[in-house]
Amino acid sequence: MGAPDTESGDKARSALDTLATSLQGDVDAIQQAVQDVSGVEGLLAAVSSVSATLANVSSELSDALDQLGSLRDVDDQLRQAFTDAESCDGLLPSGS
């Protein structure tokens, strides 16, 4: 049947796609920061860069959770999508 086509679903997918892209960038930044670290100064610079990136990850996760939490119409839209889907005919109790 596939995922129902809802505005909330599109917004959730967009938020998660954005988060995934951001997190991949963060992983790349951390890998770059620790690659070929040499000496104490190099280690300190890498630790500083990784710490800043991890703070960014925390902010990105918080933003994504806020966006997902703001999708209040999900239940109504999903209920309507299932009601409208011909492939669900006879599966839902009457009056749903």
Secondary structure as UniProt FT lines:
FT   HELIX           7..34
FT   TURN            35..36
FT   HELIX           39..69
FT   TURN            72..73
FT   HELIX           74..84
FT   HELIX           86..88
FT   TURN            89..91
FT   TURN            94..95
//
